[in-house]
């Protein structure tokens, strides 16, 4: 009998061969938003990993929306051409049925930062910083830039930029798009009552605070109707008075009404003083809450590292898929490992077939 983790799933007409996803992870290695040789090898590695769903890193819809100078984008013709080069190479070696998506985003007030290995804080004056924007003129933390509060006209133009990037994503050849409404980036900055203190149609009650996310989902769906659309959402802010599960359920319902097919349930990232718990699967209960409350498929993420743990999340009905990030950086064949544990077939390109028996030898099939 097929393990739950290896049962196929269809989301808005797009079928994935298993429930394993690679979560989007910034690589901070782009050139003015354009994918480089690093992305070429990284996406090819993802393609051969055994994960049925590959979401490449946060991909910004305009230059000022990048976290750092090294962040990926889809705001220029060169960005588009470079992404197509890397994606074509990945698809050429991909395991059967693997689907690829891009995560469209804007960093908002968390833009203009150093790469993590350079310190990760705001860019210094001699590091070519740029002005940042947000829902309100509230800095992320002490010493960070105070953002420009976007005007109504600014917001409308930004929604259009998400649509423009969606069209580019479709031309590149991605199978789906994920909206980044998590981790304190711009869409979430509008959702949170702590970072959004506007009094116009984009602020105040939840209906207004979620308007930006809803309008973006609508614009992206209109711009790229042939692509499945999902969203990553910080379900809980982990700060008193912040965005929480009840509001997240309402946002998920509204996004579902606009054609969003799944929610990747994450949390935090909008406040430096958040009290984020830690431990294996610490966010799974959030995926479960959204799945039940909004009646929408969910992807669980956050310190899910072992095949047994991932399979249990799906088997217990707590989420429809599981996403792993650092585990795939540490073990680029994590999907093979999981297949071997449960005695499932390992899909491999011809060049790698001779190694399948080695993986099966390393991992004993689970009992039953």
CORGIUR-V250327 format. One record per run of one state. SS is the DSSP state (H for helix, E for strand, C for the rest). FROM is the first residue (numbers start at 1). TO is the last residue. Records with the same first field share a line. If there is no record, write none. Layout:
SS->FROM-TO / FROM-TO
This chain:
C->1-3 / 7-8 / 12-13 / 17-19 / 23-30 / 32-33 / 35-36 / 48-52 / 61-62 / 66-71 / 74-76 / 94-98 / 106-107 / 111-112 / 114-115 / 119-121 / 123-124 / 128-132 / 135-147 / 150-151 / 173-175 / 182-185 / 192-205 / 210-210 / 224-227 / 235-244 / 258-259 / 267-283 / 295-296 / 302-306 / 316-320 / 325-325 / 331-333 / 342-349 / 363-368
H->4-6 / 37-47 / 63-65 / 77-93 / 108-110 / 116-118 / 125-127 / 152-172 / 186-191 / 206-209 / 211-223 / 245-257 / 284-294 / 307-315 / 326-330 / 334-341 / 350-362
E->9-11 / 14-16 / 20-22 / 31-31 / 34-34 / 53-60 / 72-73 / 99-105 / 113-113 / 122-122 / 133-134 / 148-149 / 176-181 / 228-234 / 260-266 / 297-301 / 321-324
